[in-house]
Amino acid sequence: KKLINFLNQISPDKGYVYKNFGGRYFTKENAALIDSIRQGIEDFYQEYREKLEKTEGVKIAQIIAKDETRLKEILSSLREEVIWLSLKEIKPDVRKEILSLKNGGIRIIKEDEDFYRIIQLKERKKILLAEWRERIEEYLKRERIKEHLEKWLEEIKSTSEIRIITK
């Protein structure tokens, strides 16, 4: 019932889904509602982007050495140090390598001329919709209320006569 009430309050938005799929795969009305919800989720993501990016992370073990031979020697006597890192904290090229690994996977990465790094992906921490569902719903409700209040104020302004009297 809460969901139906929420959906009934959504203002349609004639965006991508409406233009490309309205009248074909969805009714035009439903396509406009889908666009509105998609935009609300995008707005939420933009507002909470930094928090969301810090939420998603990887747990890695790594060794850094001057050359690959030394790295392999160290690897044979490995005592691992495992740390959680936000994906945002990792250099893009290293992040790409880490994200291509499965849990337990190992990769040797040549960082530059100075050193090599061996990384083992221990675990991933992903953003779960279930953890963010309430925040998304609250955000969307606040946005809809704000939108309705702005429309209401515009209606009042357009039908009211307001005079400013100065002495």
C-alpha positions in Angstrom: 0.0 0.0 0.0 2.9 2.4 0.8 4.5 1.7 -2.5 1.2 2.3 -4.4 0.7 5.6 -2.6 4.3 6.6 -3.4 3.9 5.6 -7.1 0.6 7.6 -7.3 2.5 10.7 -6.2 5.2 10.6 -8.9 5.1 13.3 -11.5 5.6 11.8 -15.0 8.8 12.7 -16.9 8.9 12.3 -20.6 12.5 11.1 -21.0 14.4 8.3 -22.7 12.0 5.4 -21.8 8.9 7.5 -22.8 10.4 8.5 -26.1 11.8 5.1 -27.1 9.5 2.6 -25.5 6.3 4.5 -24.6 3.3 3.1 -26.5 5.3 0.1 -27.7 6.5 -1.9 -24.6 4.9 0.2 -21.9 1.9 2.5 -21.9 3.0 6.1 -22.4 1.9 6.9 -18.8 4.0 4.0 -17.3 7.0 4.9 -19.5 6.9 8.5 -18.2 6.7 7.2 -14.6 9.7 4.9 -15.2 11.6 7.9 -16.5 10.7 9.9 -13.4 11.9 7.1 -11.1 15.1 6.6 -13.1 15.8 10.3 -12.8 15.1 10.2 -9.1 17.6 7.4 -8.6 20.2 9.2 -10.7 19.6 12.4 -8.6 20.0 10.3 -5.4 23.2 8.8 -6.7 24.7 12.2 -7.6 23.8 13.6 -4.2 25.2 10.6 -2.3 27.9 9.7 -4.8 30.9 10.2 -2.4 29.3 8.1 0.4 28.3 5.4 -2.1 31.8 5.2 -3.6 33.3 4.9 -0.1 30.9 2.1 0.7 32.1 -0.1 -2.1 35.5 -1.5 -1.6 38.0 -4.4 -1.9 40.1 -6.3 0.7 43.5 -7.0 -0.8 46.8 -8.4 0.2 49.8 -6.8 -1.6 53.6 -6.9 -1.8 55.6 -4.2 -3.5 59.2 -4.8 -4.7 61.8 -3.2 -6.9 61.9 -6.0 -9.5 59.8 -9.1 -10.4 62.5 -11.6 -9.3 62.7 -10.1 -5.8 58.9 -10.0 -5.8 58.8 -13.8 -6.5 61.4 -14.4 -3.7 59.2 -12.5 -1.3 56.1 -14.3 -2.5 57.6 -17.6 -1.5 57.9 -16.4 2.2 54.7 -14.4 2.2 53.2 -13.2 5.4 50.2 -11.2 4.2 48.8 -7.9 5.4 45.2 -7.6 4.5 43.5 -4.2 4.4 40.2 -2.8 3.2 40.4 -0.1 0.6 37.7 2.1 -0.9 37.8 1.7 -4.7 38.0 5.5 -4.9 41.4 5.3 -3.0 43.0 3.0 -5.6 44.7 4.4 -8.8 42.5 3.7 -11.8 44.9 1.3 -13.6 45.4 -0.7 -10.4 41.7 -0.6 -9.6 40.9 -2.0 -13.1 43.3 -4.9 -12.5 41.8 -5.6 -9.0 38.2 -5.6 -10.3 39.1 -8.1 -13.0 40.1 -10.6 -10.3 37.9 -13.2 -8.6 38.1 -13.7 -4.9 41.5 -15.4 -4.2 42.9 -14.3 -7.6 46.5 -13.0 -7.7 48.0 -10.5 -10.2 51.5 -9.1 -10.6 51.4 -5.5 -11.7 54.3 -3.5 -13.0 53.5 0.0 -11.6 56.3 1.9 -13.4 60.0 1.5 -13.9 60.6 1.5 -10.2 58.6 -1.3 -8.8 56.2 -4.3 -9.1 53.2 -5.0 -7.0 51.5 -8.4 -6.4 47.9 -8.2 -5.3 45.5 -10.9 -4.1 41.9 -10.0 -4.0 40.6 -11.4 -0.7 37.0 -10.1 -0.7 34.7 -7.6 -2.3 32.3 -5.3 -0.5 29.5 -4.2 -2.9 26.8 -1.6 -2.5 23.6 -3.5 -1.6 20.3 -1.9 -2.7 18.7 -3.4 0.5 21.1 -1.2 2.6 20.2 1.9 0.7 16.5 1.3 -0.1 15.2 3.4 2.8 17.5 6.3 2.0 16.5 6.2 -1.7 12.8 6.1 -0.8 13.2 9.0 1.7 15.2 11.0 -0.8 12.6 10.4 -3.6 9.8 11.4 -1.2 11.6 14.6 -0.1 12.1 15.5 -3.8 8.4 14.8 -4.6 7.2 16.9 -1.6 9.6 19.7 -2.6 8.2 19.5 -6.2 4.6 19.6 -5.0 5.3 22.5 -2.7 6.9 24.5 -5.4 4.0 23.9 -7.8 1.6 24.9 -5.0 3.5 28.1 -4.3 3.5 28.9 -8.0 -0.3 28.4 -8.1 -0.8 30.6 -5.1 1.5 33.3 -6.5 -0.3 33.3 -9.9 -3.8 33.6 -8.3 -3.0 36.0 -5.4 -2.5 39.7 -5.4 0.4 40.7 -3.2 1.2 44.3 -2.4 4.2 45.5 -0.6 3.5 48.6 1.4 6.4 50.8 2.6 6.1 53.7 5.0 
